[in-house]
Amino acid sequence: MKQHTVGIIMNGVTGRMGTNQHLLRSIAEIIRQGGVKCGSSETIMPDPILVGRNETKLKNLCNISGISKMSTDLDEVLKDRNYQLYFDAQTTGRRVDAVKKAIRAGKHIYCEKPVAISTEAALELYELCRDAGLKNGVVQDKLWLPGILKLKRLIETGFFGRILSVRGEFGYWVFEGETIPAQRPSWNYRSEDDGGIILDMLCHWRYVLDNVFGKVKAVSCLGATHIPERFDEEGKAYKCTADDAAYATFELENGIIAHFNSSWAVRVRRDDLLTLQVDGTRGSAVAGLRECYIQHYGNTPKPVWNPDIPQPIDFFEGWSRVPEQENYDNAFKAQWELFLKHVVKDEPFPWDLHEGAKGVQLAEKGMESWKKRCWTEIPELKK
């Protein structure tokens, strides 16, 4: 059995997403399973080193993950030729400078989204990698969620007929932190720290729409800061300067209309924290993170508007659950395995930093739409 060892510099994994999804449920799990299989006689084995600013947090992560190597000196680690790949899960504002350092050191690049806080900076990172001949990728995890994969299979089999619209509902109530601790970091709600739900979530909606339903042609977006004051990790009150909700409508090139509500100030009364309803001429589906329910044309009830009597139709009755027809791995882990195969075996990986720049572009255009109170076209980003 031939084993390829890939040294990975993991920077910023002391944060919630970096710890849980990238370290514990992806890289540590890949190591536990014996690496990534490439056919019957080859495997790829990650060899990570954890990098961050807080030595205590890094030691704790090493203890719970089984990873033995750590450092608080990124510059020194970047000099080590045993590490071919740099991964960045820092806060958005720190990402560009660190990725540029890694590119200059000749490392392949894989990073969280948003890639940067501006399209210009995101494109620069892609161009630097391209010109240096370095492989690069951006996390687009929702493409590997079971619910999204089930939607893709329904589209592939023609279940919907002609798709008319997509409606997304995302978010939950994030506590203000005064009496009940907040479940998201305080920087998310400060624009001076690159917070804001438009920059965060429209990057997601770009790759979901582009890869599943059709290329985004234009956007109309309204942002809001519903909660004006929150309390930080030390219990101190601070002013919220970033948007905590976004109400966006997207026009796709194929005529599909998509609308996504994203909010950290909404209480959930739906199947999941994210639900997508897809309506077509022959059928509809509602997908959450894992489950998907469908209603065919033949099962569609025929309601008549009459507010003077109790509703006689149970609108949930005509929906069927899509069965489990595949094995679904953790979405972050699934993409990590594909990127490692891309680095070692040069297998295709279309989710590069250019795709990441498209997400930042949509967020910027969404904020422009909000500011100007108008529809904004989405121009093609040249490679």
ZANU-329983 format. One line per 5 residues: their letters; for each residue x, y, z of C-alpha. Coordinates in steps of 0.5 Angstrom, whole numbers, m for minus. Each point is the difference from the previous one (the first is absolute). Example, Ala and Ser with C-alpha at 12.3 -4.5 7.8 and 13.67 -1.06 7.14 Angstrom:
2
AS> 25/m9/16 ~ 2/7/m2
***
This chain:
383
MKQHT> 0/0/0 ~ 3/7/m2 ~ m1/5/5 ~ 0/8/m2 ~ 1/4/6
VGIIM> m2/7/m1 ~ 2/5/5 ~ m5/5/2 ~ 1/7/4 ~ m7/1/3
NGVTG> m1/7/2 ~ m6/3/4 ~ m3/m7/2 ~ m1/3/7 ~ m6/3/m2
RMGTN> m7/m4/0 ~ 0/m2/m7 ~ 7/m1/m1 ~ 0/m5/6 ~ m6/m4/m1
QHLLR> m1/0/m7 ~ 7/0/m3 ~ 4/m3/5 ~ m4/m5/4 ~ m5/m2/m5
SIAEI> 5/0/m6 ~ 7/0/1 ~ 0/m4/6 ~ m5/m5/m2 ~ 4/m1/m7
IRQGG> 6/m2/4 ~ m4/m4/5 ~ m3/m4/m7 ~ 7/m1/m2 ~ 0/6/m5
VKCGS> m3/1/m7 ~ m1/m6/m5 ~ 3/1/m7 ~ m2/m7/m3 ~ 2/m6/3
SETIM> 7/1/1 ~ 1/7/2 ~ m2/5/6 ~ 1/7/2 ~ 2/1/7
PDPIL> m1/7/3 ~ 6/3/4 ~ m3/6/4 ~ 3/5/4 ~ m4/5/4
VGRNE> 1/7/0 ~ m3/6/4 ~ 2/6/4 ~ m3/m3/7 ~ 5/m6/2
TKLKN> m5/m2/6 ~ m5/m1/m6 ~ 4/m4/m4 ~ 3/m5/5 ~ m8/m1/2
LCNIS> m1/m2/m7 ~ 6/m4/m1 ~ m3/m4/6 ~ m7/m1/m3 ~ 2/m1/m7
GISKM> 6/m5/1 ~ 4/5/m4 ~ 7/1/3 ~ 3/6/m4 ~ m1/7/1
STDLD> 3/7/0 ~ m2/7/1 ~ 5/2/m5 ~ m3/0/m7 ~ 6/3/m4
EVLKD> 5/m5/3 ~ m5/m6/m2 ~ m1/3/m7 ~ 8/m1/m1 ~ m1/m8/1
RNYQL> 0/m4/m6 ~ m3/m6/3 ~ m7/4/0 ~ m2/1/m7 ~ m7/3/1
YFDAQ> m3/6/4 ~ m7/0/3 ~ m3/6/3 ~ m6/1/4 ~ 1/6/3
TTGRR> m4/6/1 ~ m1/3/m7 ~ 4/6/1 ~ 6/m4/2 ~ 0/m4/m6
VDAVK> 2/3/m6 ~ 7/2/3 ~ 1/m7/3 ~ m2/m3/m7 ~ 5/5/m4
KAIRA> 6/m3/5 ~ m2/m7/m1 ~ 0/1/m8 ~ 7/4/1 ~ 2/m7/3
GKHIY> m2/m4/m5 ~ m6/m3/3 ~ m6/m3/m3 ~ m6/4/3 ~ m7/m2/3
CEKPV> m4/5/4 ~ m7/1/3 ~ m4/5/m3 ~ m1/6/m1 ~ 7/0/m3
AISTE> 1/7/1 ~ m5/6/2 ~ 1/3/m7 ~ m1/m3/m7 ~ 7/3/m2
AALEL> 4/m3/5 ~ m4/m7/m1 ~ 2/0/m7 ~ 7/2/1 ~ 1/m6/5
YELCR> m2/m4/m6 ~ 4/3/m5 ~ 6/0/5 ~ m1/m8/0 ~ m1/m1/m7
DAGLK> 6/4/m2 ~ 4/m4/5 ~ m3/m7/m2 ~ m3/m1/6 ~ m6/m4/1
NGVVQ> m5/3/4 ~ m7/0/3 ~ m6/3/4 ~ m5/m4/5 ~ m7/0/m3
DKLWL> m2/m5/5 ~ m8/0/m2 ~ 1/m3/m6 ~ 1/m7/4 ~ m5/1/4
PGILK> m5/m6/0 ~ m6/4/m1 ~ 3/4/m6 ~ 3/m6/m3 ~ m7/m3/0
LKRLI> m3/6/m4 ~ 6/m1/m5 ~ m2/m7/m1 ~ m8/2/m1 ~ 3/6/m5
ETGFF> 4/m6/m4 ~ m6/m4/m1 ~ m5/5/m2 ~ m4/0/6 ~ m2/7/0
GRILS> m2/1/m7 ~ 2/7/m2 ~ 3/4/7 ~ m4/6/1 ~ 3/3/7
VRGEF> 4/m2/6 ~ m1/3/7 ~ 5/m1/5 ~ m1/2/8 ~ 6/0/4
GYWVF> 2/2/7 ~ m2/0/7 ~ m1/4/7 ~ 7/2/2 ~ 0/2/7
EGETI> 2/7/2 ~ 5/m3/5 ~ m3/4/6 ~ m3/m5/4 ~ 1/m6/m5
PAQRP> 7/m1/m3 ~ 0/1/m8 ~ 1/m6/m4 ~ 4/4/m5 ~ 6/5/1
SWNYR> m1/7/1 ~ 5/2/m6 ~ m6/m2/m5 ~ m4/6/2 ~ 5/5/m1
SEDDG> 2/3/m7 ~ 6/2/3 ~ 2/m7/1 ~ m2/m2/m7 ~ m7/m3/3
GIILD> m7/0/m3 ~ m4/m5/m3 ~ 0/2/m7 ~ 7/m1/m1 ~ m1/m7/4
MLCHW> m6/m3/m3 ~ 0/3/m7 ~ 7/m3/m2 ~ m4/m7/2 ~ m6/2/m4
RYVLD> 4/1/m6 ~ 3/m7/0 ~ m6/m3/1 ~ m4/3/m5 ~ 6/0/m5
NVFGK> 1/m7/1 ~ m7/m3/1 ~ m5/4/m4 ~ 3/5/m4 ~ 5/6/m1
VKAVS> m2/6/4 ~ m1/6/m5 ~ m3/6/5 ~ m1/1/7 ~ m5/5/4
CLGAT> 2/0/7 ~ m2/3/7 ~ 4/0/6 ~ m2/1/7 ~ 3/1/7
HIPER> m6/m2/4 ~ 4/m1/7 ~ 3/7/1 ~ 4/m3/6 ~ 3/m6/3
FDEEG> 5/m3/5 ~ 7/m2/m2 ~ 4/m6/3 ~ 2/4/6 ~ m7/2/2
KAYKC> 1/7/m3 ~ m6/4/m4 ~ 2/2/m7 ~ m3/3/m6 ~ m2/m4/m6
TADDA> 3/3/m6 ~ m1/m6/m5 ~ m7/m3/m3 ~ m3/m6/4 ~ m5/m1/m6
AYATF> 0/0/m7 ~ m6/m1/m5 ~ 2/m1/m7 ~ m3/m2/m6 ~ 4/m3/m6
ELENG> m1/0/m7 ~ 3/m6/m4 ~ 2/m1/m7 ~ m5/m5/m1 ~ m6/4/2
IIAHF> 0/m3/7 ~ m2/5/5 ~ 4/m2/7 ~ m2/4/7 ~ 4/m1/6
NSSWA> m1/2/7 ~ 6/0/5 ~ m1/2/7 ~ 3/0/7 ~ m6/3/3
VRVRR> m5/m5/m2 ~ m3/m6/4 ~ m1/m7/m4 ~ m7/m3/m2 ~ 3/m4/m6
DDLLT> 3/m7/m1 ~ 7/3/1 ~ 5/6/1 ~ 0/0/m8 ~ m6/m2/m4
LQVDG> 0/0/m8 ~ m7/0/m3 ~ 1/m2/m8 ~ m7/1/m4 ~ 0/m3/m7
TRGSA> m6/m1/m5 ~ 0/m7/2 ~ 2/m1/7 ~ 3/4/6 ~ 5/m2/6
VAGLR> 2/3/6 ~ 7/m2/3 ~ 3/2/6 ~ 7/m2/2 ~ m1/m7/0
ECYIQ> m7/m2/m2 ~ m4/1/m6 ~ m8/0/m1 ~ m3/0/m7 ~ m7/1/m3
HYGNT> m1/m2/m7 ~ m5/3/m5 ~ m5/m6/1 ~ 0/1/8 ~ m1/8/0
PKPVW> m6/2/3 ~ m5/5/m3 ~ m2/5/6 ~ m5/5/m1 ~ 0/7/4
NPDIP> m5/0/6 ~ 2/3/6 ~ m7/m1/3 ~ 1/m7/2 ~ 6/m4/3
QPIDF> 5/m3/m5 ~ m2/m6/m3 ~ 6/m2/m3 ~ 6/m3/4 ~ 6/3/m4
FEGWS> 5/m4/2 ~ m4/m7/m1 ~ 2/0/m8 ~ 8/0/1 ~ 4/m6/0
RVPEQ> 7/0/3 ~ 6/m2/m5 ~ 3/m6/3 ~ 7/m1/1 ~ 3/m3/m6
ENYDN> 8/2/1 ~ 5/0/5 ~ 1/7/3 ~ 6/3/3 ~ 1/6/4
AFKAQ> 0/6/m5 ~ 7/3/2 ~ 3/m7/0 ~ m2/m2/m7 ~ 2/7/m3
WELFL> 7/m1/4 ~ 1/m7/m3 ~ m1/3/m7 ~ 5/5/1 ~ 5/m5/2
KHVVK> m1/m4/m6 ~ 1/6/m4 ~ 6/2/3 ~ 3/m7/0 ~ m3/m3/m6
DEPFP> m2/6/m4 ~ m7/m2/0 ~ m5/6/m2 ~ m2/5/5 ~ m4/5/m3
WDLHE> m2/4/6 ~ 7/4/0 ~ 1/7/3 ~ m3/3/m7 ~ m7/m3/3
GAKGV> 2/3/7 ~ 0/7/m4 ~ m7/m1/m3 ~ m3/m1/7 ~ 4/7/2
QLAEK> m3/3/m6 ~ m7/m2/2 ~ 1/3/7 ~ 3/6/m3 ~ m6/1/m5
GMESW> m5/m2/5 ~ 3/6/5 ~ 0/5/m6 ~ m7/m2/m2 ~ m2/1/8
KKRCW> 3/7/m1 ~ m3/2/m6 ~ m6/m3/1 ~ 0/m3/m7 ~ 1/m7/m4
TEIPE> 7/m1/m1 ~ 3/m4/m6 ~ 5/m5/1 ~ 6/0/m5 ~ 4/m5/m2
LKK> 7/m1/3 ~ 5/m1/m5 ~ 5/m6/2
***
